[in-house]
């Protein structure tokens, strides 16, 4: 009986084995004829329904010791710093998964010490440092920061005194405009108000940019990030990886794509032939795991692309056909 139940649990867990999007860790706590008790953690109650449906009809399932992370009512917190990280574990020493900018709302699933296990709107999971989050709701965003990075200046300071730096992709609320400056409000209390150069803001009302115009805009936005160093899990001008670059330049044109290269590949549609247009994504497999998508670049037209790579330690342009490690793994 126990072996049968463990096989069911293993089969269901295999369907939800991507830790970036799912939590399904359950074990047999006790089993007897006609009844089984399980324990552990799952993201959704639907995962338990999948287990029930896989069990014989005469077996009663006790889930009292299973923690369901997503409930009907969950707490939300907003990123209150200019940038914060999501990690695999509740520690700054654990693997960096991705980064989120000021104002992003996160669904809190679990808390441990000073850390929160959170879920982004796209389903991406990770641990965030709670002191960098705020209970206040999101701002009434009107613009997005279009420059890779820009200063925000304190009010009433002469000469201007920078409060911090805002990263590309950050949503801000413009409250008034004077000459070439915009007064903006941000989420949280760390630096909630200040002045920024108006030319670096892109109105949200203008997004998404029509696809024909978005293609050259994405290339221009990617080229503005040239020289940014390679950072696994990075998503900003402070450090960025290949899929973080692809996701960011899409966001700046008003398009939402998944976070990681393999997820982007799965969500995309094939381009016929080799006449790639600017903005098309080019995908590459891993040298050691030949079926696994491990890298992505943005075509600037044909086989030329801009990407963030370890080879260059950052964002640079390449001719795919001229680089054997790219050509052979395309």
Residue pairs with C-beta under 8 A, 6 or more apart in sequence:
1 31
1 32
1 33
1 36
2 28
2 31
5 28
5 31
5 36
5 38
5 55
5 59
6 27
6 28
8 51
8 54
8 55
9 26
9 27
9 28
9 38
9 51
11 54
12 24
12 47
12 50
12 51
12 54
13 24
13 25
13 26
15 24
15 50
16 22
16 23
16 24
16 42
16 43
16 47
17 24
19 88
19 125
20 97
20 124
20 125
20 126
20 259
20 260
20 263
21 123
21 124
21 125
22 43
22 47
22 125
23 41
23 42
23 43
23 69
23 125
24 42
24 43
24 47
25 40
25 41
25 42
26 38
26 39
26 40
26 41
26 42
26 51
26 66
27 38
27 39
27 40
28 36
28 37
28 38
29 37
29 38
29 39
29 62
29 65
30 36
30 37
31 37
34 58
34 59
34 60
35 59
35 60
35 61
35 62
36 55
36 59
36 60
36 61
36 62
37 62
37 64
37 65
38 51
38 61
38 62
38 63
38 65
38 66
39 65
39 66
40 65
40 66
40 67
41 66
41 67
41 69
42 48
42 66
42 67
42 68
42 69
43 68
43 69
43 70
43 109
43 125
44 68
44 69
44 70
45 68
45 70
48 61
48 63
48 66
48 68
51 61
52 61
55 61
67 110
69 109
69 110
69 117
70 107
70 109
70 119
74 107
74 108
74 109
75 107
75 108
76 105
76 106
76 107
76 108
76 137
77 105
77 106
77 108
77 116
77 118
77 130
77 133
77 134
77 135
78 103
78 104
78 105
78 106
78 133
78 134
78 135
78 136
78 137
78 138
78 187
78 188
79 100
79 101
79 102
79 103
79 104
79 106
79 128
79 132
79 133
79 134
79 187
79 188
80 102
80 132
80 133
80 134
80 136
80 187
80 188
80 189
80 190
81 102
81 132
81 188
81 190
82 101
82 102
82 164
82 165
82 166
82 167
82 170
82 191
83 99
83 100
83 101
83 102
83 167
83 236
83 238
84 99
84 100
84 128
84 129
84 132
84 133
85 92
85 96
85 97
85 98
85 99
85 126
85 128
85 129
85 233
86 96
86 97
86 98
86 99
86 100
86 118
86 120
86 124
86 125
86 126
86 127
86 128
86 233
87 94
87 95
87 96
87 97
87 126
87 127
87 128
88 94
88 95
88 97
88 126
88 127
89 95
89 127
90 112
90 113
90 115
90 117
90 127
91 115
91 127
92 129
94 127
95 232
95 233
96 231
96 232
96 233
96 234
97 124
97 126
97 233
98 124
98 126
98 233
98 235
98 244
98 259
99 233
99 234
99 235
99 236
99 244
100 106
100 120
100 128
100 235
101 166
101 167
101 169
101 170
101 171
101 236
102 166
102 170
102 171
102 186
102 187
102 188
103 138
103 139
103 141
103 170
103 171
103 172
103 186
103 187
104 120
105 121
105 137
105 138
106 116
106 118
106 119
106 120
106 128
106 133
107 118
107 119
107 120
108 116
108 117
108 118
109 116
109 117
109 118
109 119
109 125
110 116
110 117
111 117
111 130
112 127
114 129
114 130
114 131
115 127
115 128
115 129
115 130
116 127
116 128
116 130
116 133
117 125
117 126
117 127
118 125
118 126
118 127
118 128
119 125
122 256
122 258
122 259
124 259
134 187
134 188
134 189
136 187
136 188
136 189
138 187
139 171
139 172
139 173
139 185
139 186
139 187
140 173
141 171
141 172
141 173
141 204
142 172
142 173
142 174
142 203
142 204
142 205
143 171
143 172
143 173
143 174
143 182
143 184
143 201
143 202
143 203
143 204
144 169
144 170
144 171
144 172
144 201
144 202
144 204
144 207
144 251
144 252
145 166
145 167
145 168
145 169
145 170
145 171
145 172
145 196
145 200
145 201
145 202
146 168
146 200
146 201
146 202
146 221
146 252
147 168
147 200
147 224
148 167
148 168
148 224
148 225
148 228
148 236
148 237
149 165
149 166
149 167
149 168
149 236
149 237
149 238
150 165
150 166
150 196
150 197
150 200
151 162
151 163
151 164
151 165
151 166
151 196
151 197
152 162
152 163
152 164
152 165
152 166
152 184
152 186
152 191
152 194
152 195
152 196
153 160
153 161
153 162
153 163
153 194
153 195
153 196
154 160
154 161
154 162
154 163
154 194
154 195
155 183
155 193
155 194
155 195
160 195
163 191
163 194
164 190
164 191
166 172
166 186
166 196
167 236
167 237
167 238
168 221
168 224
168 225
168 236
168 237
168 248
168 252
169 235
169 236
169 248
169 251
169 252
170 186
171 204
172 184
172 185
172 186
172 196
172 201
173 184
173 185
173 186
174 182
174 183
174 184
174 201
175 183
175 184
175 185
175 193
176 182
176 183
177 183
177 198
180 197
180 198
180 199
181 195
181 196
181 197
181 198
182 195
182 196
182 197
182 198
182 201
183 193
183 194
183 195
184 193
184 194
184 195
184 196
184 201
185 192
185 193
186 192
186 193
186 194
202 252
204 254
206 254
207 253
207 254
208 214
208 253
208 254
208 255
209 217
209 253
209 254
214 253
214 254
214 255
214 279
215 277
215 278
215 279
216 278
216 279
217 252
217 253
218 249
218 250
218 252
218 253
218 278
218 279
218 298
219 278
219 279
219 298
219 300
219 306
221 248
221 249
221 252
221 253
222 245
222 249
222 298
222 306
222 315
223 306
223 317
225 237
225 240
225 245
225 248
225 249
225 308
225 315
226 306
226 314
226 315
226 316
226 317
227 314
227 315
227 316
228 237
228 238
228 239
228 240
228 308
228 314
228 315
229 239
229 313
229 314
230 239
230 240
230 241
230 308
230 309
230 310
230 312
230 313
230 314
230 315
231 238
231 239
231 240
231 241
232 241
233 241
233 244
234 240
234 241
234 244
235 241
235 244
235 247
235 248
236 244
236 248
240 248
240 308
240 314
240 315
241 308
242 261
242 295
242 296
242 297
242 307
242 308
242 309
243 259
243 260
243 261
243 263
243 264
243 296
244 259
244 308
245 298
245 306
245 307
245 308
245 315
246 257
246 261
246 264
246 281
246 296
246 297
246 298
247 257
247 258
247 259
247 264
249 298
250 256
250 257
257 264
257 267
258 264
258 266
258 267
261 283
261 293
261 294
261 295
261 296
262 292
262 293
262 294
264 281
264 283
264 296
265 281
265 283
265 293
265 296
268 281
271 277
271 280
274 302
274 303
275 302
276 282
276 299
276 301
276 302
276 303
277 299
277 301
278 298
278 299
278 300
278 301
279 298
279 299
280 298
280 299
281 296
281 297
281 298
281 299
282 296
282 297
282 298
282 299
282 305
282 320
282 330
283 293
283 295
283 296
283 330
284 293
284 294
284 295
284 296
284 297
284 326
284 329
284 330
285 291
285 292
285 293
285 294
285 329
286 292
286 293
286 294
286 329
287 325
287 329
295 307
295 309
295 329
296 307
297 305
297 306
297 307
297 309
297 318
297 320
297 326
298 305
298 306
298 307
299 305
300 306
300 317
303 319
303 320
303 321
304 317
304 318
304 319
304 320
305 317
305 318
305 320
306 315
306 316
306 317
306 318
307 315
307 316
307 318
308 314
308 315
309 316
309 318
311 323
311 325
312 318
318 326
320 326
320 327
320 330
321 327
